[in-house]
Amino acid sequence: MKLAALIVCHNSGQNVCALVEDLRAQTTPPAVILIVDNASTEGTQHLLKQLEQAHASVHVFYQTQNTGGAGGYHRGFVEFNQCKEGCDALVTFDDDARAKDPALLETLLKQHEKQPDAVVGALVVDLDDETKTAFSYKLGDKRSRDVATLRRYQGLLQDVKLFSGVLFPRSVTQSFPGPKPELFIRGDEQELKQRLEKAGITLVTTPAARCFHPSSQGEVIHCKNIRVFTESSPGKYYFIVRNWAYLMREHPRHSRFVRSRILLKTLAANAYFILFKSPREKTHGLRWFYRAFSDGVNRRFDTVAKAQAAEFLDKARSISSKQYSE
């Protein structure tokens, strides 16, 4: 059985080179490594061209503009489906991930052989603290970031973190060619996961497999099950809020009444945070949040909405404190 690996990259040439070496050192190395470059600058494309020249298994696809993780993975899924190497499954990686566990692909493949139609994820471990996971995982009615606890768990976790160390069977990539490109970043993985679940596709994480990734802590905090968005980067903040609001409307998991309550509580909690807890400028912070929220609820992904959002983001960058600057 042959595997392909997919890396979506933007201005991260050094880490992609290290990740490629990780993949080539696997006990079951991929037959082909696909890299989608999102219009990188800063010397990244030069490094990618060197990788292509050095390794026949590496194929790089250069985008003319940055389409975000969503557009990059969508392009990668399409290229995999057209791949002539005849691979049976695709394993995806963010450009800041590492495959330092040499048995990562072998372990994912063993689980794939048991569940050939399932999407199988690795446990995503914090790159800076190997005792913690980069994301919190559902464990029964609780959540945990403790690696030892999760690896002692008898069975598979029903909580997959796309897209770091995740195996997609070819049957899935052909039916679901990646996330929606218009989501750009932050939330595109949740949208794809919800479509897969709705179609009856099984998604599992095998704790025996480990993929390493920087921690995601600090983007969102939960207060009595209500999300408060705390991401410091203005661009990421906009897309986190916009795409969350879009998913609440497009893929509802609750009744309209419950959803309305969640939306109202989320609006109130985030307004309170911006006014009393955030170092951002207050008036612009509120306008900024409601712009993103409104764009998501109203499914505004067109160029006019993007231009208006860009104007807000440029203003946000100029008035944000040093703590919240990019």
C-alpha positions in Angstrom: 0.0 0.0 0.0 1.4 3.4 -1.1 1.1 6.6 0.8 1.4 10.2 -0.4 2.2 13.2 1.9 0.8 16.7 1.4 2.3 19.9 2.9 0.7 23.3 2.5 3.3 26.0 2.8 3.6 29.8 3.1 6.9 31.5 4.0 8.1 28.5 6.0 10.8 27.0 3.8 13.2 26.0 6.6 10.5 24.1 8.5 9.2 22.4 5.3 12.7 21.2 4.6 13.0 19.7 8.1 9.5 18.1 7.7 10.5 16.5 4.4 13.5 15.0 6.0 11.3 13.7 8.8 9.1 12.0 6.2 11.9 10.5 4.2 13.2 9.0 7.5 9.9 7.3 8.3 9.9 3.5 8.7 7.2 3.6 6.0 8.2 6.7 3.9 5.7 8.2 1.5 6.0 7.3 -2.2 5.4 10.9 -3.1 5.5 14.2 -1.2 3.3 16.9 -2.6 3.9 20.5 -1.5 1.5 23.4 -2.3 3.2 26.7 -2.0 0.9 29.6 -1.3 2.8 32.4 -3.2 5.7 32.4 -0.7 8.4 35.1 -0.6 11.4 35.4 1.8 13.4 32.7 -0.1 11.0 29.9 0.5 10.5 29.1 -3.2 14.2 28.8 -3.7 14.4 26.2 -0.9 11.5 24.3 -2.4 13.1 24.2 -5.8 16.2 22.8 -4.2 14.1 20.1 -2.6 12.6 19.1 -5.9 16.0 18.9 -7.5 17.4 16.8 -4.6 14.5 14.3 -4.3 12.5 12.8 -7.2 9.6 12.0 -4.8 9.0 15.7 -4.1 6.6 17.7 -6.3 5.9 21.4 -5.6 2.8 23.2 -6.9 3.3 27.0 -6.9 0.2 29.2 -6.4 0.1 32.6 -7.9 -1.6 34.1 -4.8 -2.0 33.1 -1.2 -5.2 31.1 -0.9 -4.7 30.3 2.8 -4.7 26.8 4.3 -8.2 26.1 2.9 -7.2 26.9 -0.7 -3.9 25.2 -0.3 -5.4 21.9 0.9 -8.1 22.1 -1.7 -5.4 22.3 -4.4 -3.4 19.5 -2.8 -6.4 17.2 -2.7 -7.1 17.8 -6.3 -3.4 17.2 -7.3 -3.4 14.0 -5.2 -6.5 12.7 -7.0 -4.7 13.3 -10.3 -1.5 11.8 -9.0 0.0 9.2 -11.4 1.9 7.3 -8.7 -1.2 5.4 -7.7 -1.2 6.1 -4.0 -3.9 4.6 -1.8 -4.1 7.3 0.8 -3.0 10.9 1.6 -1.5 12.1 4.8 -1.7 15.9 5.4 0.7 18.2 7.3 0.6 21.9 8.2 3.9 23.7 7.3 4.7 24.2 11.0 4.3 20.5 11.9 7.0 17.9 12.4 6.9 14.2 11.9 9.6 13.5 14.5 8.1 10.1 15.4 9.7 7.8 12.8 6.8 5.3 13.1 4.1 7.9 12.5 3.1 6.9 9.0 3.5 3.2 9.7 1.1 3.5 12.7 -1.5 5.4 10.7 -1.2 2.9 7.9 -1.9 0.0 10.3 -5.0 1.7 11.6 -6.0 2.4 8.0 -5.8 -1.3 7.2 -8.2 -2.0 10.0 -10.6 0.8 9.0 -10.0 1.3 5.2 -12.8 3.9 4.8 -12.0 6.0 7.9 -10.1 9.2 8.3 -7.4 8.5 10.8 -5.5 11.2 12.7 -2.4 11.1 14.9 -2.2 12.6 18.4 -1.0 16.2 17.8 1.7 16.8 20.4 2.9 20.3 21.5 6.2 20.9 19.7 7.6 22.7 22.8 6.3 20.4 25.5 6.0 16.7 24.6 3.9 16.0 27.8 1.0 18.1 26.4 -1.0 18.1 23.2 -1.1 21.1 20.9 -5.0 21.0 21.1 -7.3 19.7 23.7 -9.0 16.4 23.0 -12.4 15.1 24.1 -12.2 12.2 26.5 -15.6 11.1 27.4 -17.4 14.2 28.9 -14.1 15.9 29.7 -11.2 17.4 27.7 -7.5 16.7 28.2 -4.1 17.9 26.9 -2.1 15.4 28.9 -0.3 13.1 26.5 0.2 10.3 29.1 -3.5 10.2 29.9 -4.5 10.1 26.2 -2.0 7.4 25.3 -3.2 5.2 28.2 -6.7 5.5 26.9 -7.9 2.1 25.7 -9.2 2.6 22.2 -9.5 5.3 19.6 -10.3 8.9 20.3 -13.4 10.2 18.5 -11.8 13.6 18.0 -9.5 14.3 15.0 -7.4 17.5 14.5 -7.2 18.3 10.9 -4.7 18.7 9.1 -1.6 17.6 11.0 -0.8 14.0 10.6 -4.2 12.9 9.2 -4.6 10.0 6.8 -7.4 10.4 4.2 -8.3 7.3 2.1 -8.4 8.0 -1.7 -12.2 7.2 -1.6 -12.6 10.2 0.7 -10.4 12.6 -1.2 -12.3 11.8 -4.4 -15.7 12.5 -2.8 -14.5 15.5 -0.6 -11.6 17.4 -2.4 -10.5 19.3 0.6 -12.0 22.3 2.5 -13.9 25.2 1.0 -11.2 27.6 -0.4 -13.3 30.7 0.5 -12.8 30.1 4.2 -9.1 30.8 3.8 -7.8 29.9 7.3 -9.2 29.0 10.7 -12.4 27.0 10.7 -11.8 25.4 7.3 -10.8 22.2 9.0 -14.0 22.2 11.1 -16.2 22.8 8.0 -14.6 19.8 6.3 -14.9 17.7 9.4 -18.6 18.5 9.7 -19.3 17.6 6.0 -17.4 14.2 6.5 -19.4 13.4 9.7 -22.7 14.4 8.0 -21.8 11.9 5.2 -21.2 9.1 7.7 -17.4 9.0 7.3 -15.7 7.7 10.5 -13.0 10.0 12.0 -10.7 8.6 14.7 -7.4 9.5 16.3 -5.0 6.7 17.2 -3.0 7.8 20.3 -0.2 5.5 19.3 0.8 7.8 16.5 2.3 11.2 17.3 2.6 14.3 15.1 4.2 17.5 16.5 2.8 21.0 16.1 3.0 24.4 17.9 0.4 24.8 20.6 -2.9 26.5 19.7 -3.6 27.7 23.2 -4.4 31.4 23.3 -6.7 31.7 20.2 -9.9 31.0 22.1 -11.0 30.6 25.7 -14.1 28.9 26.9 -16.3 30.5 29.6 -19.2 28.2 30.5 -19.2 26.7 27.0 -19.2 30.2 25.4 -16.3 31.1 23.1 -14.3 34.2 23.7 -11.9 35.0 20.8 -8.5 36.1 22.0 -6.2 35.5 19.1 -3.6 38.3 18.9 -3.0 38.5 15.2 -5.6 40.8 13.5 -5.8 38.7 10.4 -6.3 35.4 12.2 -8.8 36.9 14.6 -11.0 38.1 11.7 -11.1 34.6 10.1 -11.6 32.8 13.4 -14.7 34.9 14.2 -16.0 35.0 10.6 -15.7 31.3 10.0 -17.1 30.4 13.4 -20.2 32.5 12.7 -20.5 31.0 9.2 -20.3 27.4 10.6 -23.0 28.2 13.3 -25.4 29.1 10.4 -24.3 26.7 7.7 -23.8 23.5 9.8 -26.1 23.8 12.8 -25.8 21.2 15.5 -28.5 22.7 17.6 -32.1 23.8 17.2 -32.7 27.4 16.0 -33.7 28.4 19.6 -30.5 27.0 21.2 -28.4 28.4 18.4 -29.8 31.9 18.9 -29.0 31.7 22.6 -25.4 30.7 21.8 -25.0 33.5 19.3 -26.4 36.1 21.7 -24.3 34.9 24.6 -21.2 34.8 22.3 -21.8 38.4 21.2 -22.2 39.6 24.8 -19.2 37.7 26.1 -16.9 39.0 23.4 -18.2 42.6 23.7 -17.4 42.4 27.4 -13.9 41.0 26.7 -13.1 43.7 24.2 -14.4 46.5 26.5 -12.8 45.4 29.7 -10.1 42.8 29.2 -8.5 43.2 25.8 -5.6 45.7 25.2 -7.1 46.5 21.8 -8.6 49.9 21.1 -12.2 49.6 22.3 -14.4 51.2 19.6 -12.5 49.8 16.7 -12.3 46.4 18.5 -16.1 46.2 18.7 -16.5 47.3 15.0 -13.8 44.8 14.0 -15.5 41.9 15.9 -19.0 42.7 14.5 -17.6 43.1 11.0 -16.2 39.5 11.1 -19.3 38.1 12.8 -21.6 39.8 10.3 -19.6 38.6 7.3 -19.8 35.0 8.6 -23.5 35.0 9.4 -24.3 36.6 6.0 -21.9 34.3 4.1 -19.9 37.3 2.7 -16.9 35.9 1.0 -16.8 38.1 -2.1 -14.1 40.6 -3.1 -16.1 43.6 -1.7 -16.3 42.0 1.8 -12.6 41.1 1.6 -11.7 44.7 0.7 -13.8 46.0 3.6 -12.3 43.5 6.0 -8.8 44.5 4.8 -9.5 48.1 5.6 -10.5 47.1 9.2 -7.5 44.8 9.6 -5.0 47.5 8.4 -6.5 49.9 10.9 -6.4 47.2 13.6 -2.7 46.6 13.0 -1.9 50.3 13.3 -3.7 50.9 16.6 -3.1 47.5 18.3 -0.7 47.5 21.2 2.8 45.9 20.8 1.4 42.8 22.6 -1.2 42.4 19.8 0.9 43.4 16.8 1.8 40.7 14.2 
